[in-house]
Amino acid sequence: MNQTRVTRFAPSPTGFLHLGHAHSALAGFTAARQAGGRFLLRIEDIDLARCRRDYESAIYEDLAWLGLAWEQPVRRQSEHFADYAAALARLRDDGLLYPCFCTRQQIQSEIAQSPAAPHGSDGPIYPGTCRRLSAADRALRMAAGATFAWRLDLAAAVAHLQGRRLIWVDDGRGEFVAAPEVFGDVVLARKDIPTSYHLAVVVDDAQQGVTLVTRGEDLFAATHIHRLLQALLGLPTPTYRHHRLLTDATGRRLAKRDAATTLRALRQGGATPAEIRARAGFPDLQLTQ
């Protein structure tokens, strides 16, 4: 039975979109269009302190100006914290989580004091300080009102799999075997936010029926932990397609934090949607404005 292709573009409303975002959105849209499938837009706004509704409105405006259309309603992560709480509860009930009371400074200090600290894809990984706490100590701290995050107990998670090899397909690149140890005991719910990117995106993709995840090469490594979470939660695994990252004249990838030129600024400067699509890598894409 043929499966309808479902793709998604999932920006965070923490700033205005730039050419890199345009490339990602157009990649997802084009992949769905070529297969006669569905293109979704998701707003990843779990960080309530940094996300703004005016940026969200600008996302809709910029994408519509580019000529894109998407299904309604748009899923906003801030409206689905209950879904992430349910997934978190399942992992906790399976004994795969533990509370972490460490501050960022404490973690950095312990890593600095241990030259042999394990490293993952993004540098030193969490040394497991709170994993070693007794159940009684954890209970006392929680009862006293200490703030904490929920971390995945990677060793327990791997044991839970009972030797299963976790594989995902990256479109055009073949099969990959997940190696979640590159992340260690990741945070799945932060002290100030009741979920995390890793947990929310896995739950969202499953609930929205996404079959092809198109996203930047910078998120390739995250697939290791996402594949693990899918297995632990009994969720389907989509196909992935990690695309190239657009760079500026110096070779640095475009990013909000580096004040990359925004689509809004380019539009106000007289650029047309067709010109922006071409600059984003899709010169032959014909869309009705």
C-alpha positions as CSV (number, residue, x, y, z in Angstrom):
1,M,0.0,0.0,0.0
2,N,1.4,3.4,-1.0
3,Q,1.9,5.9,1.8
4,T,1.1,9.5,1.2
5,R,4.2,11.6,1.7
6,V,3.8,14.2,4.5
7,T,6.5,16.8,5.1
8,R,6.8,19.7,7.5
9,F,8.6,23.0,8.0
10,A,8.9,23.7,11.8
11,P,10.5,27.1,12.6
12,S,10.8,28.7,16.0
13,P,9.3,32.2,16.3
14,T,12.4,33.7,17.9
15,G,13.3,36.0,15.1
16,F,12.5,36.7,11.4
17,L,13.1,34.1,8.7
18,H,16.2,34.3,6.6
19,L,17.4,32.6,3.3
20,G,18.3,29.4,5.2
21,H,14.8,29.1,6.4
22,A,13.5,29.7,2.9
23,H,15.6,26.8,1.6
24,S,14.3,24.5,4.3
25,A,10.7,25.4,3.8
26,L,11.0,25.1,0.0
27,A,12.8,21.7,0.4
28,G,9.9,20.3,2.4
29,F,7.2,21.9,0.2
30,T,8.9,20.6,-3.0
31,A,9.3,17.1,-1.6
32,A,5.6,16.9,-0.8
33,R,4.6,18.5,-4.1
34,Q,6.7,16.0,-6.2
35,A,5.0,13.1,-4.5
36,G,1.5,14.5,-4.6
37,G,1.6,14.6,-0.8
38,R,0.9,17.0,2.1
39,F,3.0,19.9,3.4
40,L,2.6,21.0,7.0
41,L,3.7,24.0,9.0
42,R,4.5,23.7,12.7
43,I,5.4,26.4,15.1
44,E,8.0,25.2,17.6
45,D,7.3,27.7,20.4
46,I,8.0,25.7,23.6
47,D,10.4,28.4,24.8
48,L,7.8,30.8,26.0
49,A,10.4,33.3,27.2
50,R,12.0,33.7,23.7
51,C,9.2,33.1,21.3
52,R,7.0,36.0,20.2
53,R,3.6,36.1,18.4
54,D,4.8,38.9,16.1
55,Y,7.6,36.7,14.9
56,E,5.0,33.9,14.4
57,S,2.8,36.3,12.3
58,A,5.9,37.2,10.3
59,I,6.6,33.5,9.5
60,Y,3.1,33.2,8.0
61,E,3.5,36.4,6.0
62,D,7.0,35.5,4.7
63,L,6.0,32.0,3.6
64,A,2.8,33.1,1.9
65,W,4.8,35.8,0.1
66,L,7.2,33.1,-1.1
67,G,4.2,31.4,-2.6
68,L,3.9,28.5,-0.2
69,A,0.6,27.1,1.1
70,W,0.1,24.7,4.0
71,E,-2.6,22.8,5.7
72,Q,-4.7,24.2,8.5
73,P,-4.7,24.3,11.4
74,V,-1.1,25.0,12.2
75,R,0.2,23.0,15.1
76,R,1.7,25.2,17.8
77,Q,3.8,23.3,20.3
78,S,2.8,25.6,23.2
79,E,-0.8,24.2,22.8
80,H,0.3,20.6,23.2
81,F,2.3,20.4,26.5
82,A,-0.1,17.7,27.6
83,D,1.0,15.5,24.8
84,Y,4.6,15.8,25.8
85,A,3.7,15.3,29.5
86,A,2.1,12.0,28.5
87,A,5.2,10.8,26.6
88,L,7.4,11.9,29.5
89,A,5.2,10.0,32.0
90,R,5.5,6.8,29.9
91,L,9.3,7.0,30.0
92,R,9.2,7.7,33.7
93,D,6.9,4.8,34.4
94,D,9.3,2.6,32.5
95,G,12.2,3.7,34.7
96,L,14.0,5.5,32.0
97,L,14.2,9.0,33.5
98,Y,15.8,10.5,36.5
99,P,15.6,14.0,38.0
100,C,18.7,16.2,37.6
101,F,19.2,19.0,40.1
102,C,22.5,20.3,38.6
103,T,23.0,23.8,37.5
104,R,24.8,24.5,34.3
105,Q,27.7,25.8,36.3
106,Q,27.9,22.7,38.4
107,I,28.0,20.5,35.3
108,Q,30.7,22.6,33.7
109,S,32.7,22.4,36.9
110,E,32.5,18.7,37.2
111,I,33.5,18.2,33.6
112,A,36.5,20.5,34.1
113,Q,37.6,18.5,37.0
114,S,37.5,15.3,35.0
115,P,39.9,15.3,32.1
116,A,38.6,11.9,31.0
117,A,35.0,13.1,30.8
118,P,33.2,11.4,27.9
119,H,32.6,13.5,24.7
120,G,29.7,13.3,22.3
121,S,28.8,15.0,19.0
122,D,28.6,18.4,20.7
123,G,31.5,18.2,23.2
124,P,31.5,16.8,26.7
125,I,28.4,15.0,27.7
126,Y,26.6,15.1,31.1
127,P,28.8,13.2,33.6
128,G,25.9,11.4,35.3
129,T,26.1,13.3,38.6
130,C,22.4,13.0,39.5
131,R,22.1,9.5,38.1
132,R,24.2,8.3,41.0
133,L,21.8,9.8,43.6
134,S,19.8,7.3,45.7
135,A,16.1,7.2,45.4
136,A,15.7,8.5,48.9
137,D,18.0,11.5,48.2
138,R,16.0,12.3,45.0
139,A,12.8,12.1,46.9
140,L,14.0,14.4,49.7
141,R,15.2,17.0,47.2
142,M,12.0,17.0,45.3
143,A,9.9,17.2,48.5
144,A,12.0,20.2,49.5
145,G,11.0,22.0,46.3
146,A,14.4,21.8,44.6
147,T,14.1,22.6,40.9
148,F,15.1,19.8,38.5
149,A,15.1,18.7,34.9
150,W,14.2,15.2,33.7
151,R,17.1,13.3,32.0
152,L,17.0,10.2,30.0
153,D,18.9,7.4,31.6
154,L,20.7,6.2,28.5
155,A,22.0,3.0,30.0
156,A,18.6,2.0,31.2
157,A,17.1,3.0,27.8
158,V,19.6,0.8,25.9
159,A,18.9,-2.1,28.2
160,H,15.2,-1.6,27.7
161,L,15.7,-2.2,23.9
162,Q,17.0,-5.7,24.7
163,G,19.6,-5.7,21.9
164,R,17.5,-4.2,19.2
165,R,19.4,-2.3,16.5
166,L,17.8,1.0,15.7
167,I,18.0,2.0,12.0
168,W,16.8,5.0,10.1
169,V,16.9,5.8,6.4
170,D,18.4,9.1,5.2
171,D,17.0,9.7,1.7
172,G,19.8,9.5,-0.8
173,R,22.4,8.4,1.8
174,G,21.1,5.0,2.8
175,E,20.6,3.4,6.2
176,F,22.2,4.5,9.5
177,V,22.4,2.7,12.8
178,A,21.5,4.9,15.7
179,A,24.3,5.5,18.3
180,P,22.5,7.6,21.0
181,E,25.6,7.5,23.2
182,V,26.8,10.5,21.3
183,F,24.3,12.5,23.4
184,G,24.5,10.8,26.7
185,D,21.8,11.4,29.3
186,V,19.9,14.1,27.4
187,V,17.4,16.5,29.1
188,L,13.9,15.6,28.0
189,A,12.1,18.2,30.2
190,R,13.9,21.4,31.3
191,K,13.5,23.1,34.6
192,D,11.7,26.1,33.0
193,I,10.0,24.3,30.1
194,P,8.0,21.0,30.6
195,T,9.6,19.4,27.5
196,S,12.6,19.6,25.2
197,Y,13.2,19.9,21.5
198,H,14.1,16.2,21.2
199,L,10.9,15.0,22.9
200,A,8.5,17.5,21.4
201,V,9.7,17.0,17.8
202,V,9.4,13.2,18.0
203,V,5.9,13.4,19.5
204,D,4.8,16.0,17.0
205,D,6.1,14.1,13.9
206,A,4.3,11.0,15.0
207,Q,1.0,12.8,15.8
208,Q,1.0,14.7,12.6
209,G,1.8,11.6,10.5
210,V,5.0,13.0,9.1
211,T,6.6,10.5,6.7
212,L,9.6,12.6,5.5
213,V,11.5,14.9,7.7
214,T,13.5,17.5,5.7
215,R,15.8,19.5,7.8
216,G,19.3,21.0,7.9
217,E,22.5,19.0,8.0
218,D,23.2,20.6,11.4
219,L,20.4,18.4,12.9
220,F,21.7,15.1,11.4
221,A,23.3,14.0,14.8
222,A,20.0,14.6,16.6
223,T,18.5,11.8,14.6
224,H,20.4,9.3,16.8
225,I,18.5,10.4,19.9
226,H,15.2,10.8,18.0
227,R,15.4,7.3,16.7
228,L,15.9,6.0,20.3
229,L,12.9,8.0,21.6
230,Q,10.7,6.7,18.8
231,A,11.6,3.1,19.8
232,L,11.1,3.7,23.5
233,L,7.7,5.4,22.9
234,G,6.5,2.9,20.2
235,L,6.3,5.6,17.6
236,P,6.8,5.2,13.8
237,T,10.1,6.3,12.2
238,P,9.9,8.6,9.3
239,T,12.4,8.8,6.5
240,Y,14.9,11.7,6.9
241,R,16.5,14.0,4.3
242,H,19.1,16.3,5.8
243,H,19.8,19.2,3.3
244,R,22.8,21.4,2.9
245,L,23.1,24.7,4.9
246,L,23.2,28.0,3.2
247,T,26.2,30.2,4.1
248,D,27.1,33.9,3.8
249,A,29.9,35.4,1.8
250,T,32.4,34.3,4.5
251,G,31.3,30.7,4.5
252,R,29.5,30.9,7.8
253,R,26.1,29.3,7.9
254,L,23.1,31.6,8.1
255,A,21.6,31.9,11.6
256,K,19.3,34.3,13.5
257,R,21.9,34.8,16.2
258,D,24.4,36.1,13.6
259,A,21.9,38.7,12.3
260,A,21.5,37.0,8.9
261,T,19.7,39.1,6.3
262,T,16.0,38.4,6.8
263,L,13.4,37.7,4.1
264,R,11.5,40.7,5.3
265,A,14.5,43.0,4.7
266,L,15.1,41.4,1.2
267,R,11.4,41.9,0.4
268,Q,11.5,45.5,1.5
269,G,14.6,46.0,-0.6
270,G,12.7,45.1,-3.7
271,A,13.4,41.4,-4.1
272,T,10.7,39.3,-5.7
273,P,9.5,35.9,-4.5
274,A,11.0,34.3,-7.6
275,E,14.4,35.9,-6.9
276,I,14.4,34.7,-3.3
277,R,13.4,31.1,-4.4
278,A,16.3,31.2,-6.8
279,R,18.7,32.4,-4.1
280,A,17.4,29.7,-1.8
281,G,18.3,27.0,-4.3
282,F,15.0,26.5,-6.1
283,P,15.2,28.6,-9.3
284,D,12.9,26.4,-11.3
285,L,10.1,26.2,-8.8
286,Q,6.9,27.8,-10.2
287,L,4.4,29.0,-7.7
288,T,1.3,31.2,-7.9
289,Q,1.6,34.3,-5.7
